[in-house]
């Protein structure tokens, strides 16, 4: 369906795409992942010729869309684009936003365009909002309108550039549900996302981008659980960890708790495990972290999820010194922590400026820990 042949894209100060080669087959749902700035969004914009490549070829359904003089309106009918920011026309109603491209590019009559638009808005659960304007509906609803608008063109492939990144967290699920449904229907999609759990569950292929190209291409099982290349392994390990840094004892506890909950959700951990991680963190704060008056205090708390072992490892480095086992055993917060975890290790790791540092590791089994803590 789509062939990328040595695709390149260069800007005056950077070259995000150096040599991209890939074949996208009908029915593929491909998650495109990688570090910020690696060229994920640039790849999609090149495929849709919103940002024409500076080298190589793109073949769509047998046609070289990079050839001089190629009619880009033909491309727009084959390839639909869904942006982070919806890109709806604010002066048009919802139904008009979905109708207009059909009439302009496909030559459909007003009635034909209306029937198609109404049908798709009904599928998206938005038929009752058809005469409202974009600023009268939620962000999640606006993104569903954008998806309906793209589907109204009967495209061969959908390109989705971080379709949920601009949404309030409460609205993400409704858009993801639509994308899941499109995948089940066999819609060919290329999806840029930072949500690794979503990428893992919705796709049948994953492109990991690095070094100006598709560094590794494989199934979600291969990329997320058995990556073949070292950079891929490092990236996957990186997205499976969360670091909370505390300097001078000052940090936003509510933000830290929110970050921990999001981390647990991204790894596909159940709510019970996420709740345990939050409880452990809060109790450890009470045990180990001195009052905010400690001017030289600093700490780093790292949560790391090991998919193969289905365990979360929590490590703490700080300069407050070791706490004796006797003091720990008499601390109610430590008693609570010990009932939630499977393993505990407290080890000095360095001496700097006469202050002992240590590392403590706790392993929390997915959904587990001690089974009698309730």
C-alpha positions in Angstrom: 0.0 0.0 0.0 2.8 2.5 0.9 6.5 2.1 0.2 9.0 4.4 1.7 12.2 4.3 -0.4 15.3 5.9 1.2 13.2 8.8 2.4 15.1 11.9 3.6 14.0 15.2 5.2 16.6 17.9 5.9 16.2 21.3 7.5 18.8 24.0 7.7 19.9 23.0 11.2 18.8 19.3 11.4 18.1 16.2 9.4 15.4 14.2 11.2 15.0 11.7 8.4 18.2 10.4 6.9 17.2 7.1 5.2 13.8 5.7 5.9 12.8 2.5 4.2 9.6 0.6 5.0 6.6 -1.1 3.5 3.1 -0.6 5.0 0.6 -3.3 4.1 -3.2 -3.0 3.9 -4.6 -3.6 7.4 -1.4 -2.7 9.3 -1.8 -0.7 12.5 1.7 0.6 13.1 2.7 2.4 16.3 5.6 4.8 15.7 7.6 5.4 18.9 10.9 7.0 19.8 12.5 9.8 21.7 11.3 13.4 21.2 12.9 14.9 18.1 13.6 11.6 16.3 11.4 12.4 13.3 8.1 10.6 14.1 5.8 13.5 13.3 8.1 14.5 10.4 7.6 11.1 8.9 3.8 11.4 9.0 3.9 14.9 7.5 6.2 13.7 4.7 3.9 10.8 3.9 1.0 13.3 3.6 3.2 15.8 1.7 2.4 18.5 4.2 6.2 18.7 4.6 7.7 17.4 1.3 10.8 15.2 1.6 14.1 16.4 0.4 15.1 12.9 -0.9 13.8 9.5 -1.7 10.4 8.3 -2.9 7.0 7.6 -1.4 4.8 5.2 -3.3 1.1 5.1 -2.4 -1.0 2.5 -4.1 1.5 2.3 -6.9 1.8 6.0 -7.5 4.9 8.1 -6.8 3.5 11.0 -4.8 6.9 12.7 -4.7 7.1 12.9 -8.5 7.0 16.5 -9.9 3.5 17.6 -10.8 1.7 15.0 -8.8 -1.8 16.1 -7.9 -1.8 16.4 -4.1 -5.6 16.4 -4.1 -5.4 12.7 -5.2 -3.2 12.1 -2.2 -5.6 13.8 0.2 -8.3 11.4 -1.0 -6.1 8.3 -0.2 -4.4 9.4 3.0 -6.2 11.0 5.9 -4.4 13.0 8.6 -5.5 13.4 12.2 -3.5 16.1 14.2 -2.8 16.7 17.8 -4.8 20.0 17.7 -7.9 18.8 15.9 -7.6 21.6 13.2 -11.4 22.0 13.0 -12.9 25.1 11.4 -14.3 27.1 14.3 -16.7 29.1 12.1 -18.4 25.9 10.8 -20.7 23.5 12.6 -19.6 20.0 13.4 -21.6 18.6 10.5 -20.2 21.2 8.1 -16.6 20.4 9.2 -17.2 16.8 8.0 -19.1 17.7 4.9 -16.9 20.4 3.4 -13.8 18.3 2.4 -16.1 15.7 0.7 -17.8 18.3 -1.4 -14.5 20.1 -2.3 -12.3 17.2 -3.0 -14.6 14.3 -3.8 -17.3 16.3 -5.6 -20.1 14.9 -3.6 -23.4 16.6 -3.5 -24.5 18.4 -0.4 -27.0 15.6 0.4 -24.4 12.9 -0.2 -21.9 14.7 2.0 -24.5 15.2 4.7 -25.6 11.6 4.7 -22.0 10.4 5.0 -21.1 12.9 7.7 -24.2 12.1 9.8 -23.5 8.4 9.6 -20.0 8.8 10.8 -20.9 11.3 13.6 -23.5 8.7 14.7 -20.8 6.1 14.9 -18.7 8.5 17.0 -21.7 9.2 19.3 -22.0 12.8 18.1 -25.1 12.9 16.0 -26.9 15.1 18.6 -24.1 17.6 18.5 -24.1 17.9 14.6 -25.2 21.6 14.6 -23.0 22.7 17.4 -19.7 24.5 16.9 -16.3 23.1 17.9 -15.9 25.5 20.9 -19.2 24.2 22.2 -18.0 20.6 22.7 -15.2 18.9 24.7 -11.7 18.2 23.4 -12.4 14.5 23.2 -15.5 15.2 21.1 -13.5 17.6 18.8 -10.9 14.9 18.2 -13.7 12.4 17.3 -15.1 14.9 14.8 -11.6 15.2 13.3 -11.5 11.4 13.0 -15.0 11.4 11.4 -13.8 14.1 8.9 -10.8 12.0 7.9 -12.9 8.8 7.5 -15.5 10.7 5.4 -12.9 10.8 2.6 -12.8 7.0 2.5 -9.0 7.1 2.8 -6.8 4.0 2.2 -4.7 4.9 5.3 -5.0 7.1 8.4 -2.1 9.0 9.8 -2.5 9.9 13.5 0.0 12.3 15.1 -0.3 12.0 18.9 -4.2 12.1 18.6 -4.7 12.2 22.4 -1.8 14.3 23.6 -3.8 17.6 23.6 -6.6 16.0 25.6 -7.5 16.2 29.2 -6.7 12.8 30.8 -10.5 12.1 31.3 -11.1 12.4 27.6 -8.3 10.2 26.3 -10.2 6.9 26.8 -13.1 7.9 24.5 -10.7 8.7 21.6 -8.6 5.6 22.1 -11.8 3.5 22.1 -12.6 4.9 18.6 -9.0 4.0 17.4 -9.3 0.5 18.8 -12.6 0.1 16.9 -11.0 1.3 13.7 -8.2 -1.2 14.2 -10.7 -4.0 14.7 -12.4 -3.0 11.4 -9.1 -3.4 9.5 -8.4 0.3 9.0 -4.7 0.8 7.9 -3.2 3.3 10.4 0.2 4.8 11.2 0.0 6.1 14.7 2.6 8.3 16.5 2.3 8.0 20.2 4.2 8.4 23.5 1.7 6.1 25.3 3.5 2.8 25.2 0.7 0.8 26.8 -1.7 2.1 24.0 1.0 1.4 21.3 1.4 -2.1 22.6 -2.3 -3.0 22.7 -3.6 -1.4 19.5 -0.8 -2.2 16.9 0.3 -5.2 15.0 3.7 -3.6 14.2 5.9 -1.1 15.9 8.5 1.3 14.3 11.1 2.4 16.8 12.8 5.5 15.3 16.4 6.5 15.9 19.5 7.6 14.0 17.3 9.2 11.3 15.4 6.1 10.3 13.4 3.1 11.4 15.9 1.7 13.8 13.9 -1.5 14.6 10.6 -2.8 13.1 8.8 -5.7 14.7 5.6 -6.9 16.4 4.7 -5.3 19.8 5.9 -8.5 21.5 9.3 -8.3 19.8 9.8 -4.5 20.3 8.6 -4.2 23.9 9.6 -7.6 25.3 12.5 -8.9 23.1 14.1 -6.0 21.3 17.1 -7.0 19.1 19.1 -3.8 19.2 20.8 -2.1 22.1 19.3 1.4 21.6 15.8 -0.1 21.4 16.4 -2.0 24.6 17.6 1.2 26.3 14.6 3.1 25.1 12.2 0.5 26.3 13.8 0.3 29.7 13.7 4.1 29.9 10.0 4.4 29.2 9.4 1.7 31.9 10.8 3.9 34.6 9.9 7.0 36.6 12.2 9.2 38.6 11.1 11.6 41.3 13.8 14.0 42.4 13.7 15.8 45.7 16.1 18.7 46.5 16.3 20.3 49.9 13.4 18.2 51.0 11.1 20.3 48.8 8.8 18.7 46.3 5.1 18.6 45.3 3.7 15.4 46.9 0.4 15.6 45.0 2.3 15.9 41.7 4.6 13.0 42.6 1.5 10.8 43.5 -0.1 11.8 40.1 3.1 10.8 38.3 3.3 7.5 40.1 -0.3 6.7 39.2 0.3 7.6 35.5 3.4 5.4 35.5 1.5 2.4 36.8 -1.2 3.0 34.2 1.3 3.2 31.3 2.8 -0.1 32.3 -0.7 -1.7 32.3 -0.6 -2.3 36.1 -3.9 -2.8 37.8 -5.3 -0.1 40.1 -4.4 -2.1 43.2 -0.7 -2.2 42.3 -0.8 1.5 41.5 -2.4 2.2 44.9 0.3 0.2 46.6 3.1 2.1 44.9 1.6 5.4 46.1 1.2 4.1 49.6 4.8 2.8 49.7 6.1 6.2 48.4 4.1 8.2 51.0 5.3 6.0 53.9 8.9 6.1 52.7 8.7 9.9 52.7 7.6 9.7 56.3 10.5 7.3 57.2 13.5 8.6 55.3 13.1 12.2 54.2 13.9 14.8 56.9 12.0 18.0 57.4 12.3 20.7 54.8 14.7 22.6 57.0 17.4 20.2 55.9 19.3 22.5 53.5 21.6 19.9 52.0 19.2 17.1 51.6 18.6 15.6 48.1 17.1 12.3 47.0 16.2 10.4 43.9 13.4 7.9 43.9 13.2 5.5 40.9 10.4 3.2 40.0 11.3 0.6 37.4 8.9 -1.9 35.9 10.3 -5.3 34.8 7.9 -6.8 32.3 9.4 -10.2 32.3 9.4 -10.6 36.1 6.2 -8.7 36.4 7.7 -6.6 39.2 8.2 -3.0 40.1 11.6 -2.2 41.7 11.8 1.0 43.8 15.2 2.4 44.5 16.1 5.3 46.7 19.4 7.3 46.8 19.7 10.1 49.3 22.3 11.6 51.6 20.5 11.4 54.9 22.4 8.3 56.0 21.4 4.8 56.9 18.7 4.2 59.5 19.3 1.4 61.9 17.3 -1.8 61.6 16.2 -1.3 65.2 14.8 2.1 64.4 13.1 0.8 61.3 11.4 -2.0 63.1 9.9 0.4 65.6 8.6 2.8 62.9 4.9 2.3 62.1 5.5 3.6 58.5 8.1 0.9 58.0 5.7 -1.8 59.3 3.2 -0.7 56.7 5.8 -0.7 53.9 7.1 -4.1 54.9 3.6 -5.6 54.6 3.3 -4.3 51.1 6.6 -5.4 49.6 8.3 -8.7 48.8 12.0 -7.8 49.2 14.0 -5.1 51.0 17.6 -4.3 50.8 19.4 -1.3 52.4 23.0 -0.9 51.4 25.5 2.0 51.7 26.8 2.8 48.2 29.1 5.8 48.7 30.7 8.3 51.0 30.7 11.9 49.9 31.6 14.9 52.1 31.3 12.6 55.1 27.6 11.8 54.5 26.6 8.2 53.9 24.4 7.5 50.9 22.4 4.3 50.5 20.2 2.5 48.1 17.1 0.6 49.1 15.3 -1.7 46.7 11.8 -2.9 47.1 10.2 -5.3 44.7 6.4 -5.2 44.4 4.9 -8.0 42.5 2.3 -7.0 40.0 -1.0 -7.0 41.8 0.7 -8.7 44.7 3.0 -8.1 47.6 2.0 -9.7 50.9 -1.5 -11.1 50.4 -2.7 -10.4 53.9 -2.2 -6.7 54.0 -5.9 -5.8 53.8 
